[in-house]
Amino acid sequence: MSIQEKKFYPWVVVALLWVVALLNYMDRQMLSTMQSNIALDIPALRNAEAFGALMAIFLWVYGIASPFSGAVADRISRKWLIVGSLGVWSGVTFAMGYCDSFNELMWLRGIMGVSEALYIPSALSLIADFFTGKSRSLAIGLHMTGLYCGQALGGFGAMVAGTWSWQATFHWFGIIGVAYAVLLIFLLYEKEGHTAQKTTQGKTSEKKRNSESVVRSLTFVFGTMAFWVILFFFASSSVPGWATKNWLPTLFHDNLNMSMEWAGPMATLTIAVSSFIGVMTGGPISDRWVKRNVRGRIYTSAIGLAMMIPALVFIGLAHNAWLSILAGLFFGIGFGMFDANNMPILCQFVSSRQRAMAYGFMNSVGVIMGAITTQLLGGLAESVGLGMCFAFMGGLLVVALALQLIVLRPKYDDKDMEAVSTDNLTAENMEM
């Protein structure tokens, strides 16, 4: 028996990819926290508009590349996509330590956007294939906590840069990533049967997934009303998700008359810790509920969305520190419950042959919505106020919640089970 067939190996995959997820967010986040350190050597970064463009180029490239990366992951080995993307973005991180101009940083951030876009669709579809139903939400949720931890650790970039230098910080984290990519070559395995399809008799045929055209795959995915609803509530939740990442410290500073030295850690730690709690509770609840009711994952996700709605109102309008923290905790728990179930819900409506591509589109829309939201809130902060903007986001989630509960009615916990059931029925009819 090969190692990937052993019962414990799916959890090994989660553990291995957790570290990659951490590096994924940490490497992209370090630049924002080390702005003042880098600006001493690259004066162009002292200009807020230039720095904003540098941060935005990553989001736009990442968003545009995500659907294509998902389509590729459905057709070739996800192991090598993960290893390759980690190696490339880690190499880019290392190279950033040698930059001495703004243009060099721009080019490297663009390359990082492409390489990092290859990771999430590949990783989530790989985990989903190893966990066919049982513990799927918990496994994906655990992986997502790596992203939260990477975001939190990336916030200490300035501290590390102050101890050594920003160049050394980029160098060492780049070296760590490349070394880990080499380790994954020997420890990470692709799920057997990923590149092959099944015949009605259950035997693996020689027909490869890449024989299914991208156009046909797109037709399957976008021809399903459920996918449009999933895409809408994923995009809707991305609006407050990115708003809390980029603007919550400023909101706490304004509403609570608090210095940024305290507002920043309070905002990031509140959301990171509570999201971790949400993932660790929402995953097991979903995995158990779906055994009794096929809509259990949808109901768990809906509870998370419902928690986020009043939390956003109180985050935006509260002027009391304890109430703001409580609202932030409520939002984070709800977001974690929601986040842990996005891919599992997608698996109920989309075949494993198109999941990476489908999630790539979701990831793309979510990131683009984040870029638009970040810029839009900057313009509305003075005219409308950040607090009112956060409160209005709750209204958007009300629409998403209603569509989720009304439209999403899966037949199975895994779309592939429907195909197997149909094949078995066809075989029985032929025998008769």
C-alpha positions in Angstrom: 0.0 0.0 0.0 1.4 3.4 -1.0 1.7 6.1 1.5 -1.1 8.2 -0.1 -3.5 5.3 0.4 -2.9 5.1 4.1 -5.7 6.5 6.3 -3.5 9.1 8.1 -2.1 10.6 4.9 -4.9 13.1 4.1 -4.1 14.8 7.4 -0.5 14.8 6.4 -1.5 16.7 3.3 -3.4 19.3 5.4 -0.4 19.7 7.7 2.0 20.1 4.8 -0.2 22.6 3.0 -0.9 24.5 6.2 2.8 25.7 6.2 2.5 26.7 2.5 -0.7 28.7 3.3 1.2 30.5 6.1 4.0 31.3 3.7 1.5 32.4 1.1 0.0 35.1 3.2 3.1 36.0 5.2 5.3 36.7 2.1 2.7 39.0 0.5 2.0 40.8 3.7 5.5 41.6 4.7 5.9 44.4 2.2 3.1 46.4 3.7 4.5 46.3 7.2 8.0 47.1 6.1 7.1 50.2 4.0 8.9 52.7 6.3 12.0 50.5 6.4 12.2 50.0 2.6 11.4 53.7 2.0 14.7 54.7 3.6 16.5 53.1 0.6 13.8 53.4 -2.0 12.3 57.0 -1.5 9.5 56.4 -4.0 7.7 54.4 -1.4 7.2 57.5 0.8 4.5 58.5 -1.6 1.2 57.1 -0.5 -0.2 56.9 -4.1 2.9 55.0 -5.3 2.8 52.6 -2.4 -0.9 52.0 -3.0 -0.2 51.2 -6.7 2.5 48.7 -5.6 0.0 46.9 -3.3 -2.8 47.0 -5.9 -0.7 45.5 -8.7 -0.5 42.3 -6.7 -4.3 42.1 -6.1 -5.2 42.8 -9.8 -2.7 40.3 -11.2 -3.7 37.7 -8.6 -7.4 38.2 -9.4 -6.9 38.0 -13.2 -4.7 34.9 -13.0 -6.9 32.9 -10.5 -9.4 31.5 -13.0 -6.7 30.4 -15.4 -4.7 28.8 -12.6 -7.8 26.8 -11.5 -8.3 25.6 -15.1 -4.7 24.4 -15.2 -5.0 22.6 -11.8 -8.0 20.6 -13.1 -5.8 19.2 -15.8 -2.3 18.6 -14.5 -0.7 17.5 -11.3 -1.6 19.8 -8.4 1.4 18.7 -6.5 3.8 20.2 -9.0 1.7 23.4 -9.3 1.9 23.8 -5.5 5.6 23.0 -5.4 6.3 25.3 -8.4 4.2 28.2 -7.2 5.8 28.1 -3.7 9.3 28.0 -5.3 8.6 30.9 -7.6 7.0 33.3 -5.0 9.7 32.4 -2.5 12.3 33.1 -5.1 10.6 36.4 -5.7 10.6 37.2 -2.0 14.4 36.5 -2.0 14.9 38.7 -5.0 13.1 41.6 -3.4 16.0 41.9 -0.9 18.1 43.0 -3.9 15.7 45.7 -5.2 16.9 49.3 -5.3 14.2 50.8 -7.4 10.4 51.1 -7.4 10.0 49.6 -10.8 11.9 46.4 -9.8 9.5 46.0 -6.8 6.5 46.5 -9.2 7.7 43.8 -11.5 8.4 41.3 -8.7 5.0 42.0 -7.1 3.3 41.2 -10.4 5.2 37.9 -10.7 4.3 37.1 -7.1 0.6 37.7 -7.9 0.7 35.1 -10.7 2.6 32.5 -8.7 0.5 32.8 -5.6 -2.7 32.6 -7.6 -1.7 29.1 -8.6 -1.7 27.9 -5.0 -5.2 28.3 -3.5 -7.4 26.5 -6.2 -4.8 23.7 -6.4 -4.5 23.2 -2.6 -8.3 23.3 -1.8 -9.2 21.0 -4.6 -6.5 18.5 -3.5 -7.7 18.6 0.1 -11.3 18.2 -1.1 -10.4 15.1 -3.1 -8.6 13.5 -0.2 -11.6 14.2 2.1 -14.6 12.9 0.2 -17.4 14.0 2.6 -16.1 13.0 6.0 -14.2 15.7 7.8 -14.0 17.8 4.6 -15.0 21.1 6.2 -12.7 20.6 9.2 -9.8 19.8 6.9 -10.3 22.8 4.7 -10.9 25.0 7.7 -7.7 23.9 9.3 -5.8 24.7 6.1 -7.5 28.2 6.1 -6.1 28.9 9.6 -2.6 28.8 8.0 -3.7 31.9 5.9 -4.8 33.7 9.1 -1.5 32.8 10.9 0.5 34.0 7.9 -1.4 37.3 7.9 -0.7 37.8 11.6 3.0 36.8 11.3 3.4 39.1 8.3 2.5 42.0 10.6 5.8 41.5 12.5 7.8 42.2 9.3 8.7 45.7 10.5 10.0 44.3 13.8 12.2 41.7 12.1 13.4 44.3 9.6 14.3 46.6 12.5 16.3 43.9 14.2 18.3 43.0 11.1 17.3 44.7 7.8 14.5 44.6 5.3 16.9 43.0 2.8 17.8 40.2 5.2 14.1 39.7 6.1 13.2 39.1 2.4 16.3 36.9 1.9 15.7 34.6 4.8 12.0 34.0 4.3 12.6 33.4 0.6 15.3 30.8 1.4 12.8 29.1 3.9 10.2 28.9 1.2 12.5 27.5 -1.5 13.8 24.9 1.0 10.2 23.9 2.0 9.3 23.5 -1.7 12.1 21.0 -2.1 10.9 19.1 0.9 7.4 18.9 -0.6 8.8 17.2 -3.7 9.4 14.1 -1.5 6.5 14.4 1.0 3.5 15.6 -1.0 1.6 13.3 -3.4 -1.2 13.8 -5.8 -4.6 12.1 -5.2 -4.7 8.9 -7.4 -7.0 9.2 -10.3 -6.9 13.0 -10.5 -6.0 13.1 -14.2 -8.2 10.2 -15.2 -11.9 9.7 -15.5 -14.0 6.7 -14.5 -16.0 4.4 -16.7 -19.5 3.2 -15.8 -17.9 -0.1 -14.7 -15.7 1.8 -12.2 -12.4 1.1 -14.0 -10.0 3.9 -14.7 -9.9 4.8 -18.4 -7.0 6.3 -20.3 -9.0 9.4 -21.2 -7.4 12.4 -19.5 -9.1 15.3 -17.9 -7.4 17.7 -20.3 -9.4 16.1 -23.1 -12.4 18.1 -21.7 -12.1 21.5 -23.3 -12.0 24.6 -21.1 -15.1 25.9 -22.9 -17.0 22.8 -22.0 -15.9 23.0 -18.4 -17.0 26.7 -18.3 -20.4 25.7 -19.7 -20.9 23.1 -17.0 -19.9 25.5 -14.2 -21.6 28.7 -15.3 -24.7 26.8 -16.6 -25.5 26.0 -13.0 -27.6 28.6 -11.1 -26.2 27.3 -7.8 -22.7 28.4 -8.9 -23.9 31.9 -9.6 -25.4 32.1 -6.1 -22.1 30.7 -4.5 -20.1 33.2 -6.5 -22.4 36.0 -5.3 -22.3 35.2 -1.6 -18.5 34.6 -1.8 -18.0 38.0 -3.4 -20.4 39.6 -1.0 -18.5 38.3 2.0 -15.2 39.4 0.5 -16.3 43.0 0.7 -16.4 43.1 4.6 -13.6 40.5 4.7 -11.1 42.8 2.9 -12.6 45.9 4.6 -11.7 44.5 8.0 -8.2 43.6 6.9 -7.4 47.0 5.4 -9.6 49.5 7.2 -10.6 48.1 10.7 -7.5 49.6 12.4 -8.3 53.0 11.0 -12.0 52.6 12.0 -11.0 51.7 15.6 -8.6 54.7 15.6 -11.4 57.1 14.5 -14.3 55.7 16.5 -12.5 55.0 19.8 -10.0 57.8 19.8 -7.2 55.3 20.0 -3.7 55.5 18.8 -2.7 53.4 15.8 -0.1 51.6 18.0 -3.1 50.1 19.9 -5.8 50.1 17.2 -3.7 48.0 14.7 -3.0 45.0 17.0 -6.5 45.2 18.5 -8.1 45.0 15.1 -5.9 42.3 13.6 -5.7 40.0 16.6 -9.5 40.3 17.3 -10.3 39.1 13.7 -7.5 36.5 13.4 -8.3 34.8 16.8 -12.0 34.8 16.3 -11.8 33.6 12.7 -9.6 30.7 14.0 -12.3 29.9 16.5 -15.0 30.1 13.8 -13.1 27.6 11.5 -12.5 25.2 14.3 -16.2 25.2 15.3 -17.8 25.6 11.9 -15.9 22.7 10.3 -16.9 19.9 12.7 -20.5 21.2 13.0 -20.8 21.1 9.2 -19.3 17.7 8.9 -21.7 16.3 11.4 -24.8 18.2 10.3 -24.4 17.0 6.6 -24.7 13.4 7.8 -28.2 14.1 9.0 -29.2 16.7 6.4 -27.6 17.2 3.0 -28.0 21.0 3.5 -26.1 20.9 6.7 -23.0 22.7 5.2 -25.3 25.4 3.8 -27.0 25.9 7.1 -23.6 26.1 8.9 -22.4 28.7 6.4 -25.7 30.6 6.7 -25.3 30.8 10.5 -21.8 32.3 9.9 -23.2 34.9 7.5 -26.1 35.7 9.9 -23.6 36.4 12.7 -21.6 38.8 10.4 -24.6 41.0 9.7 -25.3 42.5 13.2 -21.5 42.4 13.9 -20.8 44.8 11.0 -23.5 47.2 12.2 -22.0 47.3 15.7 -18.4 47.5 14.4 -19.3 50.5 12.3 -21.5 52.4 14.7 -20.2 51.5 18.2 -18.0 54.0 20.0 -17.2 51.8 23.0 -14.0 49.7 23.0 -15.5 46.6 24.6 -18.5 46.6 22.3 -16.3 47.1 19.3 -14.1 44.1 20.4 -17.2 42.0 21.0 -18.6 42.8 17.6 -15.2 42.1 16.0 -15.1 38.7 17.8 -18.7 37.9 16.6 -17.8 38.9 13.0 -14.6 36.8 13.0 -16.4 33.6 14.3 -19.1 34.0 11.7 -16.5 34.6 9.0 -14.5 31.5 10.0 -17.7 29.3 10.0 -18.5 30.7 6.5 -14.9 30.4 5.2 -14.5 26.7 6.2 -17.5 25.7 4.1 -17.1 27.5 0.8 -15.2 24.7 -0.9 -17.3 21.9 0.7 -20.5 23.6 -0.6 -18.9 24.0 -4.0 -18.2 20.3 -4.0 -22.0 19.7 -3.7 -22.7 21.4 -7.0 -19.5 21.1 -9.1 -17.7 17.9 -10.2 -14.1 17.3 -9.1 -13.2 17.8 -12.8 -14.0 21.5 -12.6 -13.6 22.4 -8.9 -10.2 24.1 -9.1 -11.3 26.2 -12.0 -14.6 27.1 -10.3 -12.8 28.1 -7.1 -10.3 30.0 -9.2 -13.2 32.2 -10.4 -14.5 32.6 -6.9 -11.0 33.6 -5.7 -10.6 36.0 -8.6 -13.9 37.8 -7.9 -13.2 37.9 -4.2 -9.8 39.5 -4.7 -11.0 42.0 -7.3 -13.9 42.9 -4.9 -11.2 43.4 -2.3 -9.2 45.8 -4.5 -12.3 47.8 -5.4 -13.5 47.9 -1.8 -10.1 49.1 -0.5 -10.0 51.9 -2.9 -13.7 52.8 -2.6 -13.6 53.0 1.2 -10.7 55.4 0.9 -12.9 57.8 -1.1 -16.0 57.4 1.1 -14.2 57.7 4.4 -14.5 61.5 4.6 -17.9 62.0 2.8 -19.9 59.1 4.3 -17.7 57.8 7.1 -16.1 54.4 7.5 -18.6 53.5 10.3 -21.6 53.9 8.0 -19.8 52.0 5.2 -19.3 49.0 7.5 -22.9 49.1 8.6 -24.1 49.2 5.0 -22.1 46.0 4.2 -24.4 44.1 6.5 -27.3 44.9 4.1 -25.3 43.2 1.2 -24.9 40.1 3.3 -28.7 40.0 4.0 -29.3 39.5 0.2 -26.5 36.9 0.0 -28.0 35.0 3.0 -31.5 34.9 1.5 -30.2 33.6 -1.9 -28.1 31.0 -0.2 -31.0 29.6 1.8 -33.6 29.8 -1.0 -31.6 28.6 -4.1 -29.0 26.1 -2.8 -30.6 22.6 -2.6 -28.0 19.9 -3.2 -28.9 16.3 -3.7 -25.6 14.8 -2.5 -22.7 15.9 -0.3 -20.4 15.4 -3.3 -21.4 16.1 -6.9 -19.4 13.1 -8.1 -21.8 10.9 -6.1 -24.6 12.0 -8.3 -22.7 10.8 -11.4 -21.9 7.5 -9.8 -25.6 7.0 -8.9 -26.6 7.8 -12.5 -24.0 5.4 -13.9 -25.2 2.6 -11.6 -28.8 3.3 -12.6 -27.9 3.1 -16.2 -26.0 -0.1 -15.7 -29.0 -1.7 -14.0 -31.3 -0.7 -16.8 -28.9 -2.2 -19.4 -28.8 -5.5 -17.4 -32.6 -5.6 -17.4 
